[in-house]
Amino acid sequence: MAEFIHSVLAQNETVTAGTVISYDLPVNPLSHILLTLKFQQDKADVQLDWDNVDAMISKVEVLYKGSAIYSSNGSDLEALDCMLLGFEPWIGNRYGDDDEFTFFTFLIPMGRQLYMPDECFPRSIRGELILQITYQAAFADIDAVFAQIETIELPEASPGRFLRVTTLSVTPTAAGEMDVELPIGNTLAGVLFFGTTVPLADANVQTLTYGQLLIDNMRHYFSHTNYECWRQLAAHKFQPPIAHGYHIHQIDGATFAQYMDTSVVKYRNDRTIQHLWWDFDPTGTGLYLLNTQGASDIVARIFAGDTNALRVLPCELVSVGAGV
């Protein structure tokens, strides 16, 4: 009988802003890591800004012999959870008084699906696989913070490949078309994009105005997709749509009206409005996975609507034994 091991790596450890903390990960094949931040909000009777929660993590990395298997900030990790896995993190006890405790869980995946013995990080030696968290220099509207880290091992697994996610950060020098080189040699399961500017009120500007995938200078898969359609496809990778995360009322309105956010500004856009997703596994069967072997050049061609920062996170499937 197959069995998984769900265990605690860190139990309510005090988090200090501006620090970098490292943990030795288990040696058994690893499916995923759950990183929960439990904290006291520093606001009374108002909605805690979701962006301040994501921003507590400036960088989270899984390192194997010093090389990154996973690397992103908290905001990109939340979006990847939603768009790759359909795992939508939610804040517990979000509406409350000053100093009330709440919590939020990030999931760091080692494969496209959880608990899959054929796609996870393989067995390692103690000290080779490290979780490293860089916390933001200062936390906004958040007081005491504690970390809970839990891991899911698959001791009987013999995976053939694992997921690697890294971050390419780019600042356009001018508005217009630009190319971002994607990695070659492994299979691509998807690509996550972040663009700073999105439409707001009567301002119709997008850092990621449209995208095209070029392989050896020929368009493939995503021949051309505009921000608006691109965004809708990304949002519907998870249920319920994450747009509801800003505006669901599950409490008695007459008694708890002071906790409700009826702000139109908050409801205009959802929590991951700045993120877009190219899915090379839309059926979940591996039918359309993009094998990059043999290609000379693979680029994401982006029309930048302004010169604000953007990020591109290729999600590669690396064969075990091929090296990091």
NORCORHU-V899615 format. One line per field, one symbol per residue. ss: DSSP state (2 for helix, 1 for strand, 0 for the rest). burial: I if it has 24 or more other C-alpha atoms within 12 Angstrom, else O. A space follows every 50 residues. Layout:
BEGIN
ss = ???
burial = ???
END
This chain:
BEGIN
ss = 00001111111111000001111100000111111111111000000002 22220011111111001111110222222222222000000100000000 11111111100000000010100000001111111000000111111111 11100000001111100111100001111110000011111111100001 00100001111111100110000011222222222000000222220000 00000022200002222200000011111000000000011000000111 111100001111111111100000
burial = OOOOIOOOIIOOOOIIIOOOIIIIIIIIIIIIIIIIIIIIIIOOOIIIII IIIIIIIIIIIIIIOOOIIIIIIIIIIIIIIIIIIIIIIIIOIIIIOOOI IIIIIIIIIIIIIIIIIIIIIIIIOOOIIIIIIIIIOOIIIIIIIIIIII IIIIIOIIIOIIIIIIIIIIIIOOOOOIIIIIIIOIIIIIIIIIIIIIOO OOOOIIIIIIIIIIIOOOOOIIOOIIIOOIIIOIIIIIOOIIIOIIIOOO OOOOOOOOIIIOOOOIOOIIIIIIIIIIIIIIOOOOOOIIIIOOOOOIII IIIIIIIOIIIIIIIIIIIOOOOI
END
